[in-house]
Amino acid sequence: STPPERRNNRERKKKECHFIYTPLLHRFSTILILSAISSQLIPNPLQGASFPPTTPTLLPSTPETFFKQATFHYKNLSRMKPRSKNPNLTQTHQVPPPKDTPGNLFEQDAVVTLNNMTNPETAPLFLNHLLGTLKPTREVILYNVTMKVFRKSKDLERSEKLFDEMLQRGVKPDNATFTTLISCARQCGLPKRAVEWFEKMPSFDCEPDNVTLATMIDAYGRAGNVEMALSLYDRARTEKWRIDPVTFSTLIKIYGYSGNYDGCLNIYEEMKSLGVKPNLVIYNRLLDSMGKAKRPWQATIIHKDLISNGFEPNWSTYAALIRAYGRARYGDDALVIYRQMKGKGMELTVILYNTLLSMCADIGYVDEAFEIFQDMKSSGTCDPDSWTFSSLVTVYSCCGRVSEAEAALREMREAGFEPTLFVLTSLIQCYGKAKQVDDVVRTFEQVLELGIEPDDRFCGCLLNVMTQTPKEEIAKLIGCVEKAKPKLGRVVKMLVEEESCEEGVFKKEASELIDSIGSDVNKAYLNCLIDLCVNLNKLEKACEILQLGLEYDIYSGLQSKSATQWSLHLKSLSLGAALTALHVWMNDLSEAALVSGEEFPPLLGINTGHGKHKYSDKGLAAVFESHLKELDAPFHEAPDKVGWFLTTSVAAKAWLESRRLSGEVSA
């Protein structure tokens, strides 16, 4: 084309673009001004505010100047090459349809502008301006984007008010409306509100998609509706929804609270199989669950996974590990974690200190308990409480350190804490180990003076002290036992004072005693009563009490028989009860082999367990080995089975026969 023709085309194009975009420029300039106001880049002129002197120099000094600059900038749109589907126009002469394009562009830009806002105060003003000047094709989109502004600032109240306004204006909410409200409620930590909005969806003919359903697993779990959460999770697994780590974390929490610790591990394994990487929160929840389950070995595995996946343990990680190892009495592991925390400068809470001290009390770590207690006092952030002093008194009491236990009790009182029944029970145990019977009686009287009612454990402690008390001093304790628990007092008196009674009376009294105590202490009571009988050389009474324990299924599984081995299981029995059980078993073997002619299996074994008492240098196995030698019994410790003493049927029969011939009647 000639230069004049090109000049005419340019002029024609300018006129066409000016006709199309001039209305858009004026309206879009208004958008820019409101957007700047909403972002607090310029003050709101409607409020009559003066411009602060700190206004950036790149910004206009007045709204009018800003409008002019924006209009000038967007006049560059006239240089654009609009497109048209009209085949009769060449590329240089194509123009957009004047009726549709400007409105569509304006609505789209309005949505973008709203979506970029962060100020919840000005966003609704801008929305109202748009609704008053525009006729959008879908008003619901503008409402949804405004709700997202409220979600950014975690303002559920404004979102819900905007929803009500939608309904008043006759705007029907869609899936995005409810998804935004649900996610806002979750971010605000209001899972029940999220559930309420989810359950409103069907009434507005909205069908939740898989993403929304997956997030509701988390919401229902946090709201306490475990059944619905797990139901959705089952559906998610079947339909292969994409589940985020937050939802997996909630599922682990649900299973942990319900005590389904295998379920926690299954979720963890499922995450790994789906390629979802656990975050530190998930690892910490798993550790906490394994602590509650008393599975310290699994806590160790999870801790190693955490490290190998590049995570740095935080305070919650170490706290969960201390709880897990402390509850399971993994003393060495717990102390390693404790020292790691101290090495990293992390502060422990009173609960963590007390967990460690309680663990030390249970496993006999006396020096370590003192170290932890001193660290607690010097920390400057934690003060010992009643539980702290209780654990400390228990540590010293169980090993018979009277002066240290009394000092801890004095410090407890100076700190303003009165001794509890648990503390006084420990103190009685301490005096009993030290053979200070008068102090036991004095402490018992103190319990009564304080108005504390002795419980089953306290009475069991008195009974245990009697098993360690010389015969000539036992009478001092009988009165205490009678006051604390009359039924126990009668049984003890019948054993100690050799009262003559009709046949069956002792069994009746002992049965009534068993019926009156809890299942958590009944074995301890019977163990102590049998020990008392053995100390007093009353084997017949000891056998009677053992038989009563078998009848009540308190001593279950003492004897077992198979085709290859007959066994006696003595774990969890006291020394006196174990010796009595051995005596009964030997008599049963003699009856079977020498009277009934029953054939023995190839092996006979005694299982004492391989542990030792936490406050003693000797375990049941060591004591039993010495006793079996005294009896000249052919049982020898098995080299490949710790805690087992085995013999052959031939050797056992020969020994039983020699006992019968020598007239031995007791083990």
C-alpha positions in Angstrom: 0.0 0.0 0.0 1.0 3.7 -0.6 2.1 5.9 2.3 -1.2 7.8 2.3 -3.2 4.6 2.5 -1.0 3.4 5.4 -1.6 6.8 7.1 -5.4 6.5 6.6 -5.4 2.9 8.0 -3.6 4.1 11.1 -6.0 6.9 11.7 -9.0 4.6 11.2 -7.5 2.1 13.7 -7.0 4.8 16.3 -10.6 5.9 16.0 -11.8 2.3 16.3 -9.7 1.6 19.4 -10.7 4.9 21.0 -14.3 4.0 20.5 -13.8 0.5 22.1 -11.5 1.2 25.0 -12.4 4.7 26.2 -15.2 3.5 28.5 -12.9 0.7 29.7 -10.1 3.2 30.5 -12.3 5.3 32.7 -13.7 2.4 34.6 -10.5 0.6 34.9 -8.8 3.7 36.2 -11.3 3.6 39.0 -10.3 0.0 39.7 -6.7 0.9 39.9 -7.4 3.7 42.4 -9.5 1.4 44.6 -7.0 -1.3 44.4 -4.3 1.1 45.6 -6.6 2.2 48.4 -7.3 -1.4 49.4 -3.6 -2.1 49.5 -3.1 1.0 51.5 -0.7 2.5 48.9 -2.7 5.7 48.9 -5.2 7.0 51.4 -8.9 6.7 50.9 -10.1 10.1 49.7 -13.7 9.3 50.7 -12.5 9.5 54.3 -11.0 13.0 53.7 -7.6 11.9 54.8 -4.6 14.0 54.0 -1.7 12.3 52.2 1.2 11.4 54.6 4.5 12.9 53.9 6.0 9.5 53.6 4.1 8.7 50.4 6.5 7.1 48.0 7.7 9.5 45.3 6.7 7.0 42.6 3.1 7.3 43.7 0.9 10.2 42.7 0.3 12.9 45.3 -3.4 13.1 44.8 -6.1 10.7 43.5 -6.7 13.0 40.6 -3.1 12.8 39.6 -3.2 9.0 39.9 -6.3 8.9 37.7 -4.6 11.0 35.0 -1.5 8.9 35.1 -3.5 5.7 34.9 -5.5 7.0 32.0 -2.4 8.1 30.2 -0.8 4.7 30.8 -3.8 2.8 29.5 -4.0 4.9 26.3 -1.3 2.6 25.1 -4.0 0.1 24.6 -4.8 2.0 21.5 -1.7 0.6 20.0 -2.9 -3.0 20.4 -3.9 -5.1 17.5 -7.4 -6.3 18.3 -8.5 -9.6 16.8 -11.7 -10.5 15.1 -13.0 -13.7 13.5 -14.3 -11.7 10.6 -12.7 -13.4 7.5 -13.4 -10.3 5.4 -10.9 -8.2 7.4 -7.2 -8.5 7.0 -4.9 -8.9 10.0 -4.2 -5.2 10.1 -7.9 -4.3 9.9 -9.3 -6.7 12.5 -11.1 -5.2 15.5 -12.8 -6.8 18.5 -16.6 -6.8 18.7 -17.5 -3.6 20.5 -20.4 -5.1 22.5 -18.8 -8.0 24.3 -15.0 -7.7 24.7 -14.7 -4.5 26.8 -17.2 -5.8 29.5 -15.6 -9.3 29.5 -12.1 -7.8 29.9 -13.3 -5.5 32.6 -14.9 -8.3 34.6 -11.9 -10.5 34.3 -9.6 -7.7 35.5 -11.9 -6.9 38.3 -11.6 -10.5 39.5 -7.8 -10.4 39.3 -7.7 -7.1 41.2 -10.0 -8.5 44.0 -7.9 -11.7 44.1 -4.8 -9.7 44.8 -6.2 -7.7 47.6 -5.2 -8.4 51.2 -7.1 -5.8 53.2 -10.4 -7.2 54.5 -11.6 -3.6 55.3 -11.5 -2.2 51.7 -12.2 -5.4 49.8 -16.0 -5.3 50.4 -16.0 -1.6 49.5 -14.4 -2.5 46.2 -16.9 -5.3 45.7 -19.9 -3.0 46.3 -18.4 -0.5 43.8 -18.0 -3.2 41.2 -21.6 -4.5 41.7 -22.9 -1.0 41.4 -21.1 -0.2 38.2 -20.9 -3.6 36.5 -23.3 -6.1 35.3 -21.1 -9.2 35.7 -22.1 -12.4 34.0 -21.5 -14.3 37.3 -21.7 -12.3 40.4 -20.9 -15.4 42.5 -17.3 -15.2 41.3 -16.8 -11.7 42.7 -18.2 -12.9 46.0 -16.0 -15.9 46.1 -12.9 -13.9 45.4 -13.8 -11.5 48.1 -14.2 -14.4 50.5 -10.7 -15.4 49.7 -9.5 -12.0 50.8 -11.2 -12.7 54.2 -9.6 -16.1 54.3 -6.2 -14.6 53.9 -6.8 -12.7 57.1 -8.6 -15.7 58.8 -11.8 -13.7 59.2 -14.6 -16.2 59.1 -17.1 -13.8 60.6 -16.9 -11.5 57.5 -17.0 -14.4 55.2 -20.2 -15.7 56.7 -21.8 -12.2 56.6 -20.9 -11.9 52.9 -22.5 -15.3 52.4 -25.7 -14.0 53.9 -25.5 -10.9 51.7 -25.2 -13.1 48.6 -28.4 -14.9 49.5 -30.2 -11.6 50.1 -29.1 -10.3 46.6 -30.4 -13.6 45.1 -26.9 -14.9 44.2 -26.7 -18.6 44.4 -23.5 -20.0 46.0 -21.5 -22.6 44.1 -18.9 -25.2 45.1 -16.1 -22.6 45.3 -18.1 -20.6 47.8 -18.4 -23.5 50.2 -14.8 -24.7 49.6 -13.6 -21.2 50.5 -15.8 -21.1 53.6 -14.7 -24.6 54.7 -11.0 -23.8 54.2 -11.4 -20.5 56.1 -13.0 -22.3 59.0 -10.1 -24.8 59.1 -7.5 -22.1 59.0 -9.3 -20.4 61.9 -9.1 -23.6 63.9 -12.9 -24.0 63.9 -13.4 -27.6 62.5 -17.0 -27.7 63.7 -17.9 -24.6 61.6 -16.2 -26.3 58.7 -18.4 -29.4 59.2 -21.5 -27.1 59.4 -20.7 -25.5 56.0 -19.9 -28.8 54.4 -23.2 -30.2 55.5 -25.1 -27.2 54.0 -23.8 -28.0 50.5 -26.6 -30.4 49.5 -29.3 -27.9 50.4 -27.8 -25.5 47.7 -27.5 -28.3 45.1 -23.7 -28.3 45.5 -21.8 -31.6 45.2 -18.4 -31.6 46.9 -15.4 -32.7 44.8 -12.7 -35.1 45.9 -10.5 -32.3 47.2 -13.2 -30.9 49.5 -14.1 -34.4 50.7 -10.4 -35.1 51.5 -10.1 -31.9 53.5 -13.3 -32.9 55.4 -11.5 -36.0 56.8 -9.3 -33.6 58.7 -12.3 -31.4 59.7 -14.5 -34.2 61.0 -11.5 -35.7 62.8 -10.8 -32.4 64.6 -14.4 -31.9 65.3 -14.6 -35.2 67.1 -16.7 -37.1 64.6 -14.3 -40.0 64.3 -16.7 -42.3 62.6 -17.4 -39.9 59.7 -13.7 -39.1 59.3 -12.7 -42.8 59.0 -15.7 -43.4 56.7 -14.4 -40.7 54.4 -10.9 -42.0 54.6 -12.1 -45.5 53.6 -13.8 -43.9 50.6 -10.6 -41.9 49.8 -8.6 -45.1 49.7 -11.1 -46.8 47.4 -11.5 -43.8 45.1 -7.8 -42.8 45.3 -8.3 -39.2 46.4 -5.3 -37.1 46.9 -4.8 -36.5 50.7 -2.5 -33.9 52.1 -0.1 -34.4 55.0 -2.4 -32.3 57.3 -5.2 -34.9 56.9 -2.8 -37.8 57.4 -1.6 -36.1 60.6 -5.2 -35.8 61.8 -5.8 -39.5 61.1 -2.8 -40.5 63.1 -4.1 -38.3 65.9 -7.5 -40.0 65.7 -6.1 -43.5 65.9 -3.8 -42.4 68.7 -6.6 -41.0 70.8 -8.7 -44.1 70.3 -5.8 -46.4 71.3 -5.4 -48.0 67.9 -1.7 -47.6 67.7 -1.4 -50.2 64.9 -3.7 -47.9 62.9 -1.2 -45.0 63.5 1.6 -47.1 62.0 -0.6 -48.3 59.1 -1.3 -44.6 58.2 2.4 -44.0 58.3 3.2 -46.9 56.0 0.3 -45.9 53.6 1.8 -42.4 53.4 5.1 -43.8 52.3 3.6 -46.1 49.8 1.6 -43.2 48.2 4.8 -41.1 48.0 3.5 -38.5 50.5 6.4 -37.2 52.6 5.6 -37.0 56.3 6.4 -33.6 57.9 7.8 -33.0 61.3 4.3 -32.7 62.9 3.5 -36.2 61.7 6.7 -37.7 63.0 6.1 -36.1 66.4 2.5 -37.4 66.5 3.8 -40.9 65.7 6.4 -40.7 68.4 3.7 -39.5 70.9 1.4 -42.4 69.9 4.2 -45.0 70.3 4.9 -43.5 73.8 1.3 -44.0 74.8 1.5 -47.5 73.4 4.6 -48.2 75.4 6.5 -49.3 72.2 9.8 -47.6 72.7 11.5 -49.7 70.0 9.1 -48.3 67.4 9.7 -44.8 68.6 13.4 -45.4 68.0 12.7 -46.6 64.4 10.5 -43.5 63.7 13.2 -41.2 65.2 15.8 -42.7 62.8 13.4 -42.2 59.9 13.0 -38.6 60.9 16.8 -38.0 60.9 17.4 -39.9 57.7 14.7 -37.9 55.8 16.6 -34.7 56.6 14.5 -33.3 59.5 16.0 -31.7 62.5 14.3 -32.8 65.8 12.6 -29.9 67.6 11.5 -29.5 71.2 8.3 -31.5 70.6 10.3 -34.4 69.1 12.6 -34.7 72.1 9.7 -34.3 74.5 7.8 -37.2 72.8 10.9 -39.4 73.0 11.4 -38.7 76.7 7.8 -39.6 77.3 8.0 -42.7 75.2 11.3 -44.0 76.8 10.2 -42.8 80.3 6.9 -44.6 80.3 8.5 -47.8 79.1 11.4 -47.4 81.6 14.0 -47.3 78.9 16.3 -45.5 81.3 19.5 -45.2 79.2 17.7 -44.1 76.1 15.7 -41.5 78.0 18.8 -40.1 79.6 20.5 -39.8 76.2 17.6 -37.7 74.9 17.6 -35.6 78.1 21.3 -34.8 77.6 20.8 -34.0 74.0 18.1 -31.5 74.9 20.4 -29.9 77.5 23.3 -29.9 75.0 21.1 -27.9 72.5 20.0 -25.4 75.2 16.4 -26.6 75.3 14.4 -26.1 78.4 12.4 -29.0 80.0 9.0 -28.5 81.5 8.0 -29.7 84.9 6.2 -32.6 83.4 9.3 -33.8 81.5 11.4 -33.5 84.6 8.9 -35.5 86.6 8.7 -38.1 83.9 12.4 -38.7 84.1 12.4 -38.7 87.9 9.5 -41.2 88.0 11.4 -43.4 85.6 14.5 -43.2 87.8 12.4 -44.1 90.9 11.0 -47.2 89.1 14.3 -48.6 87.8 16.5 -47.6 90.7 18.6 -44.8 89.1 19.4 -43.0 92.3 22.4 -40.9 91.3 20.8 -39.9 88.0 17.6 -38.9 89.8 19.7 -36.6 92.1 21.4 -35.1 89.0 18.1 -34.4 87.3 16.6 -32.9 90.4 19.5 -30.5 90.9 19.3 -29.5 87.2 15.6 -28.8 87.6 16.2 -26.5 90.6 19.0 -24.6 88.9 17.1 -24.2 85.6 15.4 -21.1 86.7 12.3 -22.0 84.6 10.8 -24.9 86.6 10.0 -25.3 90.3 9.7 -28.8 91.8 6.1 -29.7 92.5 4.5 -32.4 94.7 5.1 -35.1 92.0 8.8 -34.2 91.9 9.3 -34.6 95.6 7.2 -37.8 95.6 9.5 -39.4 93.0 12.6 -38.2 94.8 11.4 -39.7 98.2 10.6 -42.9 96.3 14.0 -43.2 94.8 15.7 -42.9 98.2 13.1 -45.0 100.0 13.4 -48.0 97.7 17.1 -48.4 98.3 16.8 -47.8 102.1 18.6 -44.4 102.2 16.8 -43.1 105.2 18.6 -39.8 105.7 18.2 -38.7 102.0 14.5 -39.7 102.0 13.9 -37.7 105.2 15.8 -34.7 103.8 13.7 -34.8 100.6 10.6 -34.9 102.7 11.7 -31.9 104.7 12.4 -30.0 101.5 9.0 -30.9 100.2 7.4 -29.4 103.3 9.5 -26.3 103.1 8.3 -25.8 99.5 4.8 -25.8 100.8 3.7 -29.3 99.9 2.2 -31.7 102.4 3.2 -35.3 102.0 0.7 -37.4 100.1 -0.3 -41.0 100.9 2.1 -42.1 98.1 5.0 -40.3 99.8 4.3 -41.7 103.2 3.9 -45.2 101.7 7.4 -44.8 100.2 8.7 -43.6 103.5 7.3 -46.6 105.4 9.0 -48.8 102.8 12.3 -47.0 103.5 12.0 -47.5 107.2 11.1 -51.2 106.6 14.2 -51.8 104.5 16.3 -50.2 107.3 14.6 -52.4 109.9 13.4 -49.2 111.8 10.1 -50.6 112.9 9.4 -47.8 115.4 9.6 -45.3 112.6 7.2 -47.3 110.6 4.7 -47.2 113.4 5.3 -43.5 113.9 4.7 -42.8 110.2 1.5 -44.9 110.2 0.2 -42.8 113.1 1.0 -39.7 111.1 -1.1 -40.9 108.2 -4.1 -41.3 110.6 -3.5 -37.8 112.2 -3.5 -36.2 108.7 -6.9 -37.8 108.1 -5.7 -39.8 105.2 -7.5 -43.1 104.6 -5.0 -46.0 103.9 -5.6 -47.6 100.5 -4.8 -51.1 99.3 -1.2 -50.2 98.2 -0.5 -48.6 101.6 -1.7 -51.8 103.4 0.3 -53.9 100.9 3.4 -51.9 101.8 2.8 -52.6 105.5 2.5 -56.2 104.7 5.7 -56.2 102.7 7.5 -54.5 105.6 6.3 -57.4 107.9 8.1 -59.9 105.6 11.4 -58.0 106.3 10.9 -57.5 110.0 12.4 -59.8 112.7 9.8 -62.2 114.2 10.1 -60.6 117.6 9.1 -57.2 116.3 6.2 -58.2 114.0 3.7 -57.8 116.8 4.4 -54.0 116.7 3.1 -53.9 113.1 0.0 -56.2 113.6 -1.9 -53.3 115.3 -1.1 -51.0 112.4 -2.4 -53.6 109.9 -5.6 -54.2 111.9 -6.4 -50.5 112.0 -5.6 -50.0 108.3 -7.4 -53.1 107.0 -9.2 -55.3 109.5 -9.6 -58.3 107.1 -5.9 -58.3 106.4 -5.2 -57.9 110.1 -7.2 -61.1 110.9 -5.4 -63.2 108.3 -2.0 -61.9 109.5 -2.8 -62.5 113.1 -3.9 -66.1 112.4 -0.5 -66.7 110.7 1.7 -65.0 113.2 0.1 -65.8 116.5 -0.6 -69.4 115.6 -4.2 -69.2 116.6 -5.9 -72.5 116.7 -8.9 -72.5 114.5 -11.3 -74.9 112.9 -10.5 -76.4 109.5 -11.5 -74.1 106.7 -11.6 -71.0 108.8 -8.3 -69.6 107.6 -9.2 -70.3 103.9 -12.5 -68.5 104.5 -10.8 -65.4 105.9 -8.2 -65.4 103.2 -10.9 -65.7 100.5 -12.8 -62.7 102.0 -9.6 -60.7 102.0 -9.0 -61.5 98.3 -12.6 -60.5 97.5 -12.1 -57.1 99.2 -9.0 -56.0 97.3 -8.4 -54.9 93.7 -7.0 -57.2 91.0 -4.0 -54.8 90.7 -2.7 -55.7 94.1 -4.0 -59.2 94.9 -0.9 -61.0 93.6 1.3 -58.7 95.7 -0.8 -59.5 98.8 -0.5 -63.2 98.3 3.2 -63.1 97.5 3.8 -61.2 100.8 1.5 -63.6 102.8 3.4 -66.6 101.4 6.8 -64.9 102.1 5.6 -64.3 105.7 4.7 -68.0 106.0 8.1 -69.1 104.7 9.8 -66.7 107.1 7.8 -68.2 110.0 8.5 -71.8 108.7 4.8 -72.5 108.0 5.0 -74.3 104.7 1.6 -75.8 105.0 -0.1 -72.4 105.3 2.1 -71.2 102.4 0.8 -74.0 100.2 -2.7 -73.3 101.2 -2.4 -69.6 100.1 -0.7 -70.7 96.9 -3.6 -73.1 96.2 -6.1 -70.3 96.9 -4.2 -68.1 94.4 -4.5 -70.9 91.8 -8.3 -71.2 92.4 -8.7 -67.4 92.0 -6.6 -67.6 88.8 -4.2 -65.1 90.4 -1.3 -67.5 89.8 -2.2 -68.6 86.3 0.1 -70.6 84.1 2.5 -71.7 86.8 2.8 -75.2 85.3 2.7 -76.2 81.6 3.0 -79.5 79.9 3.9 -80.5 76.3 5.0 -83.7 74.6 8.6 -82.7 74.9 8.8 -80.7 78.2 7.1 -80.1 81.5 7.8 -76.7 83.0 7.4 -74.6 86.1 7.1 -70.8 85.5 8.1 -68.6 88.4 8.4 -65.1 86.9 6.5 -62.4 88.8 6.6 -64.5 92.0 8.3 -63.4 95.2 11.1 -65.7 96.5 8.9 -67.3 99.1 6.1 -67.9 96.6 8.6 -69.3 94.1 10.0 -71.7 96.7 6.5 -72.8 97.7 5.6 -73.4 94.0 8.7 -75.5 93.6 7.8 -77.6 96.6 4.3 -78.2 95.2 5.7 -79.0 91.7 8.2 -81.5 93.1 5.4 -83.3 95.0 3.3 -83.3 91.8 6.2 -84.9 89.9 6.7 -87.5 92.6 3.0 -88.4 92.5 3.0 -88.6 88.7 6.2 -90.7 88.3 6.4 -92.8 91.5 2.8 -93.4 92.3 0.8 -93.1 89.1 3.7 -94.4 86.9 3.2 -91.6 84.4 6.0 -91.2 81.8 8.0 -87.9 81.8 8.8 -86.1 78.6 12.5 -85.9 77.6 13.0 -82.5 79.4 11.8 -80.8 82.6 12.5 -77.1 83.1 12.2 -74.3 85.6 11.8 -70.7 84.2 12.8 -68.0 86.7 13.2 -65.2 84.3 16.6 -63.5 83.7 16.0 -60.1 85.3 17.0 -58.9 88.7 15.0 -56.7 91.2 15.6 -53.1 90.4 16.9 -52.3 93.9 18.7 -55.7 94.4 22.0 -57.1 93.1 20.4 -60.6 92.8 17.6 -61.9 90.8 15.3 -64.9 91.3 17.6 -67.0 89.0 20.7 -66.4 91.2 18.8 -67.3 94.4 17.2 -70.3 92.9 20.5 -71.6 91.5 21.8 -71.7 95.1 18.7 -73.3 96.4 18.7 -76.1 93.8 22.3 -76.9 94.8 21.2 -77.2 98.4 18.6 -79.7 97.4 21.1 -81.5 95.2 18.6 -81.2 92.4 19.8 -82.2 88.9 18.6 -78.9 87.3 21.3 -76.9 85.6 21.2 -73.4 84.0 20.7 -73.8 80.3 23.5 -72.1 78.3 21.3 -71.1 75.4 18.1 -70.2 77.4 18.7 -67.4 79.9 16.7 -67.9 83.1 16.0 -71.6 82.5 17.1 -74.5 84.5 16.8 -77.9 82.7 17.2 -81.6 83.4 16.4 -84.9 81.7 13.6 -87.2 82.6 16.0 -89.9 83.7 17.9 -87.6 86.0 14.7 -86.2 87.5 13.2 -89.6 88.2 16.4 -90.8 89.9 16.5 -87.7 92.1 12.8 -88.0 93.0 13.4 -91.6 93.9 16.3 -90.8 96.1 14.2 -88.1 97.9 11.5 -90.6 98.6 14.0 -93.2 100.0 15.7 -90.6 102.2 12.3 -89.5 103.5 12.6 -85.8 102.5 9.3 -84.1 102.6 10.1 -80.5 101.8 12.0 -78.6 99.2 
